[in-house]
Amino acid sequence: MSKYTIRSFRHGLLASDLIKTVNLYNMTMIGVHGFHPVTTRQFEEHVLKSRAYKPNLFLVAQASSEIIGICHSSLARGSGENFAGSIEMIGVHPNHRKRGIGLSLINESIKALRRESVFFIDGGGTYPYSPCYSTLLDGSERSGPEFSNKAFVGLLKKCGFKRGRTSLIMRADLSMPLPEMSTDEINKLSTLHYSVTSRKGKDTWLDFVFRGWELFDSTLADAGSSEILTRAIFAFMPHLSAFEGKNIFAVFGVNTNEELRGNGLATIHFREIRKYLRSLNADAIELHVYEDNTPAVRLYQKSGFEEIGRTKSMGLSFK
């Protein structure tokens, strides 16, 4: 077996690792939830031109002239002037696995992040970042690597990362009907007004991370006072939809005013979201929720969502 070296990613006029890196990414990420093949243009636009990108935090393993491993990390501002780090993606060529390359890449990434004076490193999933680019390149948000990604989880554990909260990946098939509305729900709906508006021009972390999509605000308001009672954000996932052959939307939860919770408003809101998305020929909607957020999980199950995967947050603290 040939020896390998680890160095920083190159992308310039004289030399670039872009094509080889994208080819390796597309080869190694198959099977990760939210994956779809990406082009060099997408990779350049969403990763290399991101405000979070720093060349010294993008490492490659090279053997001879071939790139056989990649590991990309980034920074996010934490409390005060502190920075947290996130290992966003790691991949090793199938022919070069079980040689310690992945472990070396993560350890070198930790060293690089430590030189940035980070106080915490997330093993994929600190908002607004996600492992394996599922968020940046058109999957949907999550908190940590999937349980099924045993190689990634195992590498993080070897490097000292501790497990945290579990999240559920849930999807609803919009062709499946929901139970009939109760009389109480029908009466409540008659006093409510549902609306959808574009989030164009808004500048939050969510709008930045999903800047390649068009995001929409979904609101349920009191028909008389126009007071917003519940709100959500959703967006169409174009590349994942093309890859799966379905029109898939991501929904970023439903938030109900605290004093109004437990009155069934969120359930009604989700019905209206489903109805609206069906009018756009949507096939499915997907979301992520913490497993221990029991009220939200029950709401989503009642709204037709089923669990299709699990993730576990993993972190390395230096405080």
C-alpha positions in Angstrom: 0.0 0.0 0.0 1.3 3.5 -0.9 2.0 6.0 1.8 -0.2 9.0 2.1 0.2 12.6 3.3 -2.4 15.0 4.7 -2.4 18.6 3.5 -4.8 21.6 3.1 -7.2 21.7 0.2 -6.0 23.6 -2.8 -8.1 25.7 -5.1 -6.4 28.3 -7.2 -5.3 29.3 -10.7 -2.3 27.0 -10.7 -3.7 24.0 -9.0 -7.0 22.8 -7.7 -8.3 19.7 -5.9 -11.9 20.5 -6.8 -12.7 17.8 -9.4 -11.0 15.0 -7.5 -12.6 16.1 -4.2 -16.1 16.2 -5.7 -15.6 12.8 -7.3 -14.5 11.3 -4.0 -17.4 13.0 -2.2 -20.0 11.6 -4.6 -18.4 8.1 -4.2 -18.2 8.0 -0.5 -21.4 9.7 0.6 -23.8 7.3 -1.0 -26.1 5.9 1.6 -26.0 9.0 3.9 -29.5 10.4 4.3 -30.0 13.5 2.2 -27.2 12.6 -0.2 -27.4 13.4 -3.8 -24.6 13.7 -6.4 -23.2 17.2 -6.7 -21.4 19.0 -9.5 -18.2 20.9 -9.1 -20.2 24.1 -9.6 -22.5 23.3 -6.7 -19.6 22.3 -4.5 -17.7 25.5 -5.3 -20.8 27.7 -4.8 -22.1 26.2 -1.6 -18.9 25.2 0.1 -15.9 27.0 -1.2 -17.7 30.4 -1.4 -19.4 30.0 1.9 -18.6 32.6 4.6 -17.6 29.7 6.8 -15.0 28.2 4.4 -11.3 28.3 5.4 -8.7 26.4 3.3 -6.7 25.4 6.4 -9.8 23.6 7.8 -10.3 21.6 4.6 -7.9 18.7 4.7 -7.2 16.0 2.1 -5.2 12.8 2.2 -3.1 12.2 -0.9 -1.4 9.1 -2.1 0.8 9.6 -5.1 -1.3 12.0 -7.3 -4.7 10.7 -6.0 -6.9 12.2 -3.3 -8.0 9.3 -1.2 -9.5 11.1 1.8 -11.2 14.4 2.6 -12.2 16.1 5.9 -13.9 19.5 6.0 -14.3 21.5 9.2 -15.6 25.0 9.8 -16.1 27.6 12.5 -19.2 29.1 14.1 -19.2 31.8 16.6 -20.1 30.6 20.1 -20.8 32.6 23.3 -19.0 36.0 23.5 -15.9 36.0 21.3 -15.5 32.2 21.4 -15.7 30.0 18.4 -17.1 26.5 18.1 -15.9 24.1 15.4 -17.8 21.6 13.4 -16.5 18.6 11.4 -18.9 18.8 8.5 -17.8 16.0 6.2 -15.3 13.1 6.0 -14.9 10.6 3.3 -12.2 7.9 2.5 -12.0 6.0 -0.8 -13.3 2.5 -0.4 -10.0 1.0 -1.6 -8.1 2.8 1.2 -10.3 2.2 4.2 -9.2 0.5 7.5 -5.7 2.1 7.2 -6.3 4.8 9.8 -6.8 7.5 7.2 -10.1 8.7 8.6 -8.7 8.8 12.1 -5.7 10.8 11.0 -7.9 13.3 9.1 -10.1 13.9 12.1 -7.2 14.2 14.5 -5.5 16.7 12.2 -8.8 18.6 11.9 -9.0 18.8 15.6 -5.5 20.2 15.7 -6.4 22.8 13.0 -9.6 23.8 14.9 -7.7 24.1 18.2 -5.3 26.6 16.5 -8.5 28.7 15.9 -9.0 28.7 19.7 -12.3 26.8 19.6 -14.0 25.9 22.9 -16.1 23.1 21.4 -16.1 20.8 18.3 -19.3 19.3 17.1 -19.1 16.0 15.2 -21.4 17.2 12.5 -24.6 19.0 13.2 -24.1 22.2 15.1 -26.6 24.7 13.5 -26.1 25.9 10.9 -23.8 23.1 9.8 -24.5 19.4 9.3 -22.5 16.3 8.7 -21.7 15.2 5.1 -23.1 18.5 3.7 -26.7 17.3 3.9 -27.8 20.8 4.8 -25.4 22.8 2.7 -25.9 20.7 -0.4 -29.6 20.0 -0.2 -30.6 17.5 2.4 -32.3 18.8 5.5 -31.1 19.9 8.9 -30.1 17.4 11.6 -28.1 17.2 14.8 -25.2 14.8 14.4 -24.3 11.7 12.4 -26.8 8.9 11.7 -26.8 5.9 13.9 -26.4 3.8 10.8 -23.2 5.6 9.9 -21.1 3.4 12.2 -17.8 4.3 10.6 -18.2 8.0 11.2 -19.6 7.5 14.7 -16.8 5.1 15.6 -14.1 7.6 14.4 -15.6 10.3 16.5 -15.7 8.1 19.6 -12.0 7.2 19.1 -11.2 10.9 19.0 -12.9 11.5 22.3 -16.2 12.8 21.2 -19.1 12.3 23.7 -22.6 11.4 22.7 -25.4 13.9 23.3 -29.1 14.1 22.3 -30.8 11.9 19.8 -32.8 13.3 16.9 -35.4 11.6 14.8 -35.5 12.0 11.0 -39.2 12.0 10.1 -41.0 12.0 6.8 -44.7 12.2 5.9 -46.1 10.7 2.7 -48.6 13.3 1.5 -50.6 10.8 -0.5 -51.7 9.1 2.7 -54.9 10.7 4.2 -55.1 11.9 7.7 -58.0 11.0 10.1 -61.1 13.1 9.7 -61.1 16.4 11.6 -63.0 16.5 14.8 -65.9 18.8 15.3 -63.8 20.9 17.7 -61.0 21.2 15.1 -63.5 22.2 12.4 -65.0 24.9 14.6 -61.5 26.2 15.5 -60.5 26.3 11.8 -63.5 28.5 11.0 -62.0 31.2 13.3 -58.5 31.0 11.8 -56.7 32.4 8.8 -53.8 30.4 7.1 -51.3 32.2 4.9 -47.9 31.6 3.2 -45.4 34.3 2.4 -41.9 34.3 0.9 -38.9 34.9 3.1 -37.0 36.7 0.4 -34.9 39.5 1.9 -34.8 38.0 5.4 -31.3 37.4 6.9 -31.2 34.8 9.6 -28.9 31.8 9.9 -31.6 29.7 8.4 -31.9 31.9 5.3 -28.1 31.9 4.9 -27.6 28.2 5.1 -30.5 27.4 2.8 -29.7 30.3 0.5 -30.0 28.1 -2.6 -33.7 27.5 -1.8 -36.7 29.7 -1.6 -38.0 29.7 2.0 -41.6 30.4 3.0 -43.2 31.5 6.2 -46.3 29.6 7.1 -48.7 31.2 9.6 -52.0 30.5 11.3 -53.6 33.6 12.7 -56.7 34.7 14.5 -59.1 35.7 11.7 -60.5 38.6 13.7 -57.4 40.2 15.2 -54.8 38.9 12.7 -52.6 37.9 15.6 -50.2 35.1 14.5 -50.8 32.0 16.7 -48.5 29.4 15.2 -45.7 29.7 12.6 -43.4 27.5 10.6 -40.9 27.7 7.8 -40.8 25.3 4.8 -38.8 25.0 1.6 -38.7 22.8 -1.5 -35.5 20.6 -1.8 -34.8 20.7 -5.5 -31.7 18.5 -5.9 -32.8 15.8 -3.4 -36.2 15.8 -5.1 -34.6 15.3 -8.5 -32.4 12.5 -7.0 -35.3 10.6 -5.4 -37.8 11.4 -8.2 -40.2 13.0 -5.7 -41.2 16.6 -4.8 -39.9 16.8 -1.2 -40.2 19.7 1.1 -38.4 20.4 4.3 -40.4 21.8 7.2 -38.6 23.5 10.1 -41.0 22.7 12.9 -44.1 24.5 14.1 -43.9 27.1 16.9 -47.0 27.9 18.8 -47.3 30.8 21.2 -46.5 29.3 24.6 -49.8 30.4 26.3 -51.7 28.7 23.4 -50.0 25.3 23.4 -52.1 22.2 24.0 -55.1 23.6 22.2 -54.7 21.7 19.0 -53.5 24.7 17.0 -50.3 23.1 15.8 -52.2 20.0 14.6 -54.5 22.3 12.6 -51.5 24.2 11.2 -49.9 21.0 10.0 -53.1 20.0 8.2 -53.1 23.4 6.5 -49.4 23.0 5.5 -50.1 19.5 4.1 -53.1 20.9 2.1 -51.0 23.8 0.8 -48.1 21.6 -0.2 -50.3 19.1 -1.9 -51.6 22.0 -4.0 -48.0 22.4 -5.2 -47.9 18.7 -6.1 -45.6 17.8 -3.2 -45.1 14.1 -2.5 -43.5 14.2 0.9 -42.4 16.5 3.7 -39.5 15.9 6.1 -38.3 17.3 9.4 -35.9 16.6 12.3 -36.9 16.6 15.9 -35.2 15.8 19.2 -36.4 12.4 20.5 -36.9 13.8 24.0 -39.2 16.5 22.7 -42.2 14.3 23.3 -45.0 16.8 22.6 -43.4 17.6 19.2 -42.9 14.0 18.3 -46.5 13.2 19.1 -47.7 16.1 17.0 -45.7 15.0 14.0 -46.9 11.4 14.4 -50.5 12.6 14.5 -49.7 14.7 11.4 -48.7 11.6 9.4 -44.9 11.6 10.0 -43.0 8.4 10.5 -39.4 7.9 11.7 -37.0 7.0 8.9 -33.7 7.4 10.7 -31.9 8.6 13.9 -29.0 10.8 14.5 -26.9 11.4 17.7 -25.2 14.6 18.5 -21.5 14.2 19.3 -19.2 16.8 20.7 -15.7 17.4 22.0 -15.4 20.1 24.7 -12.2 22.0 25.7 -13.6 23.8 28.8 
